Amino acid sequence: MKLVLASASPRRKELLAQIGVRFDVNAVDICEDVLPGESPVPYVTRVALAKAEAGYALAKPQQVVLGADTTVILDGNIIGKPQNQADAVNMLMSLSGRTHQVITAVALVGSEQTHSFVVTTDVTFRTLSREECELYWATGEPADKAGSYGIQGLGAIFVDHINGSYSSVVGLPLSETAELLKVADIEIWHTEEM
Ligand SMILES: Cc1cn([C@H]2C[C@H](O)[C@@H](COP(=O)(O)OP(=O)(O)OP(=O)(O)O)O2)c(=O)[nH]c1=O
C-alpha cells in the first residue's frame, strides 16, 4: 500500500516526513464549518474523515489516504481560526493564564478500510498582555492557525506547559499515527535518504 496525505498544511507534511514515511500529497479543500449543536470530538472526526475521503476520491489504486484536523477547545467550546486581528487578540486573551485543549483527529481511508481516532492535549498559557497579542498578530503567524497561535513558532513563548502530545498540537500526533500506519501496512522509518 502507498500513502497519500490529504492536506495543504506544510506542518503535516513536515511531521509525517519526520518519522520517515514516504507519501504523496493530494491537497483538498473542505468546508470546516461547525454544524449546529456539533460537539468538538464528532466535529474534528467528521472533518478529518471528509479530508481523507476527498483525498481518496483523487487517489490511484493501492493508495490509502490520511487526513487530519486540529482544533482548539476552551470550556468545551470550539475555537477555530481567526477572521481578523480583533478576533485573534480576543481568542488569545481568552486563553491567557488558563488551560485549554487541542484536539487532533486523524482518519485513514482505503478501499477496504476506514479508521479514525482523536488525541487530546492540555495546553496551559501564561498570562498574556493585550499589547503582546497585537504584536503577535502583526508577525502574521496566527492567521491560519486554530486558536490563533503556533506552539512550534513564535507562539511558543505563550506556553507555560502541555500535558499530552506536542506533535498533535502542531497538527499530527506522531506516535498514534505510526500505530495506524502499521495497521494499513505503510512503512515508517525509511532511512536511506537521511
Ligand atoms: C494550536 C496550533 C494549531 N496549529 C495549526 C495546525 C493546523 O494546521 C491548523 C489547524 O487547521 P487544520 O484545518 O487542522 O489544518 P490546515 O487547514 O492547516 O491544513 P489541511 O486542512 O490542509 O490539512 O492550526 C499549529 O500549527 N500550531 C498550534 O500550536
The ligand as an SDF file (V2000), in Angstrom:
LIG
                    3D

 29 30  0  0  0  0  0  0  0  0999 V2000
   -2.7850   25.0860   18.2120 C   0  0  0  0  0  0  0  0  0  0  0  0
   -1.9540   25.0280   16.9740 C   0  0  0  0  0  0  0  0  0  0  0  0
   -2.5370   24.8750   15.7290 C   0  0  0  0  0  0  0  0  0  0  0  0
   -1.7400   24.8050   14.6090 N   0  0  0  0  0  0  0  0  0  0  0  0
   -2.2660   24.5970   13.2700 C   0  0  0  0  0  0  0  0  0  0  0  0
   -2.3150   23.1240   12.8940 C   0  0  0  0  0  0  0  0  0  0  0  0
   -3.2780   23.0700   11.7700 C   0  0  0  0  0  0  0  0  0  0  0  0
   -2.5750   23.0890   10.5410 O   0  0  0  0  0  0  0  0  0  0  0  0
   -4.0880   24.3250   11.9420 C   0  0  0  0  0  0  0  0  0  0  0  0
   -5.4740   23.9330   12.1460 C   0  0  0  0  0  0  0  0  0  0  0  0
   -6.0750   23.8210   10.8780 O   0  0  0  0  0  0  0  0  0  0  0  0
   -6.4760   22.4740   10.1690 P   0  0  0  0  0  0  0  0  0  0  0  0
   -7.7660   22.7480    9.4650 O   0  0  0  0  0  0  0  0  0  0  0  0
   -6.4150   21.3100   11.0880 O   0  0  0  0  0  0  0  0  0  0  0  0
   -5.3330   22.2510    9.0670 O   0  0  0  0  0  0  0  0  0  0  0  0
   -4.8770   23.1400    7.8660 P   0  0  0  0  0  0  0  0  0  0  0  0
   -6.0220   23.9620    7.3410 O   0  0  0  0  0  0  0  0  0  0  0  0
   -3.6250   23.8940    8.2700 O   0  0  0  0  0  0  0  0  0  0  0  0
   -4.4170   22.0620    6.8070 O   0  0  0  0  0  0  0  0  0  0  0  0
   -5.2640   20.9540    5.9800 P   0  0  0  0  0  0  0  0  0  0  0  0
   -6.7170   21.1330    6.3100 O   0  0  0  0  0  0  0  0  0  0  0  0
   -4.9770   21.1930    4.5300 O   0  0  0  0  0  0  0  0  0  0  0  0
   -4.7060   19.6300    6.4490 O   0  0  0  0  0  0  0  0  0  0  0  0
   -3.5620   25.0390   13.0810 O   0  0  0  0  0  0  0  0  0  0  0  0
   -0.3750   24.9160   14.6920 C   0  0  0  0  0  0  0  0  0  0  0  0
    0.3310   24.8640   13.6710 O   0  0  0  0  0  0  0  0  0  0  0  0
    0.1980   25.0460   15.9060 N   0  0  0  0  0  0  0  0  0  0  0  0
   -0.5120   25.1160   17.0560 C   0  0  0  0  0  0  0  0  0  0  0  0
    0.0840   25.2400   18.1430 O   0  0  0  0  0  0  0  0  0  0  0  0
  1  2  1  0
  2  3  2  0
  2 28  1  0
  3  4  1  0
  4  5  1  0
  4 25  1  0
  5  6  1  0
  5 24  1  0
  6  7  1  0
  7  8  1  0
  7  9  1  0
  9 10  1  0
  9 24  1  0
 10 11  1  0
 11 12  1  0
 12 13  2  0
 12 14  1  0
 12 15  1  0
 15 16  1  0
 16 17  2  0
 16 18  1  0
 16 19  1  0
 19 20  1  0
 20 21  2  0
 20 22  1  0
 20 23  1  0
 25 26  2  0
 25 27  1  0
 27 28  1  0
 28 29  2  0
M  END
$$$$
